[in-house]
Amino acid sequence: MPFILSAAAAGDSTGFLQVDVVSSQNNFPIQDAVVTISPEAAPDSPIEQLTTDSSGQTENLALAAPPLAYSLEPGDVRPYSEYRVHVEAPGFKPVDISGSEILADATSIQNVRMEPVGDTAPIENDIVIPDHTLYGEYPPKIAENEVKPTADTGEIVLSRVVVPEIVVVHDGVPTNASAPNYYVPYRDYIKNVASSEIYATWPQASIVANVLAIMSFTLNRVYTEWYRGQGYDFTITSSTAFDHKWIYGRNIYESISLVVDEILDNYLSRPGVRQPILTQYCDGRRVQCPGWMARSRRLYIVSFLFFHKTFINTTQF
């Protein structure tokens, strides 16, 4: 797809943004939606205005981003730039998204669901994307056993490992009864989490290792019905203390999306263990986690050692 080059300061790196716009009512693409892009630091100073095609997509827009090296060796400098995406279309309520993240040399896909005027099932039209987990401050994972006991515990356990069509995401800690539940396609959930927890600029082996870990963790929650067995009405939470970080309305990355599509029906297990293992990890910088995977630029080395004692299984639909 061709791209449009936005104004950028000399010496800036470049990332790319594509906006996909659909109706919240039926997921049909919205043609001729007007998409306005502004720097997050100057939302009243638009730098580009695009129009969606018959597929509901804009052209790829090249945008300034910090140097690639910042995301390959995560540190205290934010490795991505943030932009505001404002979308308007006749017959739909406008949508405003703050904090859409652009990494150098990576294509970001910002999905936008627009609510028809008069729709009785309102959605969130003002979305704020918080910091990426490798840059912002989030609670560390509370350690759990990677294989859950399934005998005489009262848990509800599925008879076999299956990839669900939908996961119900509780957007908060398990005990927060006021937090909303979102019904999210499993494929979209994995793409969202991976885009929230790793950088799309990492080597493909690192992306694959992380996606496998995320899918295995999620399928463990599904297989053991971990939260439903405790009386909750959801599959998984968005809290990093309990599960993975899922962010409502965030952008995803093309390189991560392609990996998820390619290995969607896989998970990690151990010899003699039927359930997917609860694959836990940390950033390895602010939080140390001996024996777990550490998310870093050299993850492909860690993942080799990790996979050496695991098996990659294919789920059955």
Secondary structure, DSSP 8 states (H G I E B T S, - for coil): --EEE----TT-EEEEEEEEEEETTT--B-TT-EEEEEETT-TTS--EEEE--TTSB--EEEEEE--THHHHS--SS--EEEEEEEEE-TTB--EEEEEEEEETT-EEEEEEEE-BTT-SS----EEE----TTTS---------SS---SSS-----SS----SEEEEESS-TT-TTS-EEEEEHHHHHHHHHHHHS-TTS-HHHHHHHHHHHHHHHHHHHHHTTTGGGT-S-SEES-TTTS----TT--EEHHHHHHHHHHTTEEEE-TT--S-----EE-SSSS--TTSEE-STTHHHHHHHHHTTSEEEE---
